[in-house]
Amino acid sequence: MNEIIRLESKINGEQEVSLYNPSTDAIENKTWKDYEGKWLVVMFYPADFTFVCPTELKDLGKSYQDLLNSNANVLVASTDTVFSHKRWIETESLLKEFKIPMLSDRTTEISKSFGVLNTKSGNAERGTFIISPEGIVKSIEITTEPLGRSAHEVVRKIQALEYMRNNPGHACPASRNIGQQDLTPGLDLAGRVGELLK
């Protein structure tokens, strides 16, 4: 596997994508280039009108403003139509306040490009991708089971990645949030991480 996966190696930046925007109650057409210059979170989920998916979207929706404040755009994506997205938002009580744009991948090309297409069901698996402002994929999480993801971890990763981007040479330990002790890898730290993180 390549050490760095660039967004342009996964998808065509000029490719037009269709989405339903609950904030404006409108269908919008975008290209991937429209999201350059900020972090981009793309969260794939299997399908509208399912069971674990609305709990994940509700959880992500609660962290949406934190992600926007962290210089990030957010998209959720499934192989459903924009019309299905709209109706699901209108009928599922968990999504009553949901505002995140919902990408429609009816051709399954996008899910396939990101490696999350389940060819048996035609649905996307649960995949979360964090892409840097330069178009480099920095974080990938994929699960093939009905296991809901934590939006808190997405926020933590975005904030940590932004911190490390602005502070080269620093590292973020497991479950550490911004403001907690970070690490500066070097010979003097090898074998002594526990002493520093007491």
Contacts in CASP RR format, 6 or more apart in sequence:
PFRMAT RR
TARGET T0000
AUTHOR 0000-0000-0000
METHOD contacts of the structure
MODEL  1
MNEIIRLESKINGEQEVSLYNPSTDAIENKTWKDYEGKWLVVMFYPADFT
FVCPTELKDLGKSYQDLLNSNANVLVASTDTVFSHKRWIETESLLKEFKI
PMLSDRTTEISKSFGVLNTKSGNAERGTFIISPEGIVKSIEITTEPLGRS
AHEVVRKIQALEYMRNNPGHACPASRNIGQQDLTPGLDLAGRVGELLK
2 9 0 8 1.000
4 136 0 8 1.000
4 137 0 8 1.000
5 136 0 8 1.000
5 137 0 8 1.000
5 140 0 8 1.000
6 135 0 8 1.000
6 136 0 8 1.000
6 137 0 8 1.000
7 13 0 8 1.000
7 32 0 8 1.000
7 131 0 8 1.000
7 135 0 8 1.000
7 136 0 8 1.000
7 137 0 8 1.000
8 135 0 8 1.000
10 113 0 8 1.000
10 114 0 8 1.000
10 137 0 8 1.000
11 32 0 8 1.000
11 110 0 8 1.000
11 113 0 8 1.000
11 114 0 8 1.000
12 32 0 8 1.000
13 31 0 8 1.000
13 32 0 8 1.000
13 33 0 8 1.000
14 31 0 8 1.000
14 32 0 8 1.000
14 33 0 8 1.000
15 31 0 8 1.000
15 32 0 8 1.000
15 109 0 8 1.000
16 29 0 8 1.000
16 30 0 8 1.000
16 31 0 8 1.000
17 29 0 8 1.000
17 30 0 8 1.000
17 31 0 8 1.000
17 32 0 8 1.000
17 103 0 8 1.000
17 104 0 8 1.000
17 105 0 8 1.000
17 110 0 8 1.000
18 27 0 8 1.000
18 28 0 8 1.000
18 29 0 8 1.000
18 82 0 8 1.000
18 103 0 8 1.000
18 104 0 8 1.000
19 27 0 8 1.000
19 28 0 8 1.000
19 29 0 8 1.000
19 30 0 8 1.000
19 75 0 8 1.000
19 82 0 8 1.000
19 85 0 8 1.000
19 101 0 8 1.000
19 102 0 8 1.000
19 103 0 8 1.000
19 104 0 8 1.000
20 26 0 8 1.000
20 27 0 8 1.000
20 28 0 8 1.000
20 82 0 8 1.000
20 83 0 8 1.000
20 85 0 8 1.000
20 86 0 8 1.000
20 89 0 8 1.000
20 101 0 8 1.000
20 102 0 8 1.000
20 104 0 8 1.000
21 27 0 8 1.000
21 28 0 8 1.000
21 101 0 8 1.000
21 102 0 8 1.000
22 86 0 8 1.000
22 89 0 8 1.000
22 98 0 8 1.000
22 99 0 8 1.000
22 100 0 8 1.000
22 101 0 8 1.000
22 102 0 8 1.000
23 99 0 8 1.000
23 101 0 8 1.000
25 86 0 8 1.000
27 82 0 8 1.000
28 101 0 8 1.000
35 73 0 8 1.000
35 75 0 8 1.000
35 131 0 8 1.000
36 133 0 8 1.000
36 134 0 8 1.000
36 135 0 8 1.000
37 133 0 8 1.000
37 134 0 8 1.000
38 71 0 8 1.000
38 72 0 8 1.000
38 73 0 8 1.000
38 133 0 8 1.000
39 70 0 8 1.000
39 71 0 8 1.000
39 72 0 8 1.000
39 73 0 8 1.000
39 130 0 8 1.000
39 131 0 8 1.000
39 132 0 8 1.000
39 133 0 8 1.000
39 158 0 8 1.000
39 161 0 8 1.000
39 162 0 8 1.000
40 72 0 8 1.000
40 73 0 8 1.000
40 74 0 8 1.000
40 75 0 8 1.000
40 129 0 8 1.000
40 130 0 8 1.000
40 131 0 8 1.000
40 135 0 8 1.000
41 67 0 8 1.000
41 72 0 8 1.000
41 73 0 8 1.000
41 74 0 8 1.000
41 75 0 8 1.000
41 128 0 8 1.000
41 129 0 8 1.000
41 130 0 8 1.000
41 131 0 8 1.000
41 154 0 8 1.000
41 158 0 8 1.000
42 75 0 8 1.000
42 76 0 8 1.000
42 77 0 8 1.000
42 103 0 8 1.000
42 114 0 8 1.000
42 128 0 8 1.000
42 129 0 8 1.000
42 131 0 8 1.000
43 56 0 8 1.000
43 60 0 8 1.000
43 74 0 8 1.000
43 75 0 8 1.000
43 76 0 8 1.000
43 77 0 8 1.000
43 127 0 8 1.000
43 128 0 8 1.000
43 129 0 8 1.000
43 149 0 8 1.000
43 154 0 8 1.000
44 76 0 8 1.000
44 77 0 8 1.000
44 78 0 8 1.000
44 111 0 8 1.000
44 114 0 8 1.000
44 116 0 8 1.000
44 124 0 8 1.000
44 125 0 8 1.000
44 126 0 8 1.000
44 127 0 8 1.000
44 128 0 8 1.000
44 129 0 8 1.000
45 53 0 8 1.000
45 56 0 8 1.000
45 57 0 8 1.000
45 76 0 8 1.000
45 77 0 8 1.000
45 78 0 8 1.000
45 124 0 8 1.000
45 126 0 8 1.000
45 127 0 8 1.000
46 53 0 8 1.000
46 78 0 8 1.000
46 118 0 8 1.000
46 121 0 8 1.000
46 123 0 8 1.000
46 124 0 8 1.000
46 125 0 8 1.000
46 126 0 8 1.000
47 53 0 8 1.000
47 78 0 8 1.000
47 79 0 8 1.000
47 80 0 8 1.000
47 123 0 8 1.000
48 78 0 8 1.000
48 80 0 8 1.000
48 84 0 8 1.000
48 85 0 8 1.000
48 87 0 8 1.000
48 88 0 8 1.000
49 84 0 8 1.000
49 88 0 8 1.000
49 92 0 8 1.000
51 146 0 8 1.000
52 146 0 8 1.000
52 147 0 8 1.000
52 148 0 8 1.000
53 78 0 8 1.000
54 88 0 8 1.000
54 92 0 8 1.000
54 94 0 8 1.000
54 95 0 8 1.000
55 94 0 8 1.000
55 148 0 8 1.000
56 126 0 8 1.000
56 148 0 8 1.000
56 149 0 8 1.000
56 151 0 8 1.000
57 76 0 8 1.000
57 94 0 8 1.000
57 95 0 8 1.000
57 98 0 8 1.000
57 100 0 8 1.000
58 94 0 8 1.000
58 95 0 8 1.000
58 98 0 8 1.000
59 149 0 8 1.000
59 150 0 8 1.000
59 151 0 8 1.000
60 74 0 8 1.000
60 76 0 8 1.000
60 100 0 8 1.000
60 151 0 8 1.000
60 154 0 8 1.000
61 97 0 8 1.000
61 98 0 8 1.000
61 99 0 8 1.000
61 100 0 8 1.000
61 151 0 8 1.000
62 151 0 8 1.000
63 151 0 8 1.000
63 152 0 8 1.000
63 154 0 8 1.000
63 155 0 8 1.000
64 74 0 8 1.000
64 99 0 8 1.000
64 100 0 8 1.000
66 155 0 8 1.000
67 74 0 8 1.000
67 154 0 8 1.000
67 155 0 8 1.000
67 158 0 8 1.000
68 74 0 8 1.000
70 155 0 8 1.000
70 158 0 8 1.000
70 159 0 8 1.000
70 162 0 8 1.000
71 133 0 8 1.000
71 162 0 8 1.000
72 158 0 8 1.000
74 100 0 8 1.000
74 101 0 8 1.000
75 100 0 8 1.000
75 101 0 8 1.000
75 102 0 8 1.000
75 103 0 8 1.000
76 100 0 8 1.000
76 101 0 8 1.000
76 102 0 8 1.000
76 103 0 8 1.000
77 102 0 8 1.000
77 103 0 8 1.000
77 104 0 8 1.000
77 105 0 8 1.000
77 110 0 8 1.000
77 111 0 8 1.000
77 124 0 8 1.000
78 85 0 8 1.000
78 102 0 8 1.000
78 103 0 8 1.000
78 104 0 8 1.000
78 105 0 8 1.000
78 123 0 8 1.000
78 124 0 8 1.000
79 104 0 8 1.000
79 105 0 8 1.000
79 106 0 8 1.000
79 108 0 8 1.000
79 111 0 8 1.000
79 122 0 8 1.000
79 123 0 8 1.000
79 124 0 8 1.000
80 88 0 8 1.000
80 104 0 8 1.000
80 106 0 8 1.000
81 104 0 8 1.000
81 106 0 8 1.000
82 102 0 8 1.000
82 104 0 8 1.000
85 102 0 8 1.000
85 104 0 8 1.000
88 95 0 8 1.000
89 95 0 8 1.000
89 98 0 8 1.000
89 102 0 8 1.000
103 110 0 8 1.000
105 111 0 8 1.000
105 124 0 8 1.000
108 117 0 8 1.000
108 122 0 8 1.000
108 124 0 8 1.000
111 117 0 8 1.000
111 123 0 8 1.000
111 124 0 8 1.000
114 127 0 8 1.000
114 129 0 8 1.000
115 142 0 8 1.000
116 124 0 8 1.000
116 125 0 8 1.000
116 126 0 8 1.000
116 127 0 8 1.000
116 142 0 8 1.000
117 123 0 8 1.000
117 124 0 8 1.000
117 125 0 8 1.000
118 124 0 8 1.000
118 125 0 8 1.000
118 144 0 8 1.000
125 142 0 8 1.000
125 143 0 8 1.000
125 144 0 8 1.000
126 142 0 8 1.000
126 143 0 8 1.000
126 144 0 8 1.000
126 147 0 8 1.000
126 148 0 8 1.000
126 149 0 8 1.000
127 140 0 8 1.000
127 141 0 8 1.000
127 142 0 8 1.000
127 143 0 8 1.000
128 139 0 8 1.000
128 140 0 8 1.000
128 141 0 8 1.000
128 142 0 8 1.000
128 149 0 8 1.000
128 154 0 8 1.000
129 137 0 8 1.000
129 139 0 8 1.000
129 140 0 8 1.000
130 137 0 8 1.000
130 138 0 8 1.000
130 139 0 8 1.000
130 154 0 8 1.000
130 157 0 8 1.000
130 158 0 8 1.000
130 161 0 8 1.000
131 137 0 8 1.000
131 138 0 8 1.000
132 138 0 8 1.000
132 161 0 8 1.000
132 165 0 8 1.000
138 161 0 8 1.000
139 157 0 8 1.000
139 161 0 8 1.000
141 149 0 8 1.000
143 149 0 8 1.000
156 175 0 8 1.000
156 177 0 8 1.000
159 177 0 8 1.000
159 178 0 8 1.000
160 172 0 8 1.000
160 176 0 8 1.000
160 177 0 8 1.000
160 178 0 8 1.000
163 170 0 8 1.000
163 172 0 8 1.000
163 178 0 8 1.000
163 182 0 8 1.000
164 170 0 8 1.000
164 171 0 8 1.000
164 172 0 8 1.000
167 182 0 8 1.000
169 184 0 8 1.000
169 185 0 8 1.000
170 182 0 8 1.000
170 183 0 8 1.000
170 184 0 8 1.000
171 182 0 8 1.000
171 183 0 8 1.000
171 184 0 8 1.000
171 185 0 8 1.000
172 182 0 8 1.000
172 183 0 8 1.000
173 181 0 8 1.000
173 182 0 8 1.000
173 183 0 8 1.000
173 193 0 8 1.000
173 197 0 8 1.000
176 182 0 8 1.000
181 196 0 8 1.000
181 197 0 8 1.000
183 189 0 8 1.000
183 193 0 8 1.000
183 196 0 8 1.000
183 197 0 8 1.000
189 196 0 8 1.000
END
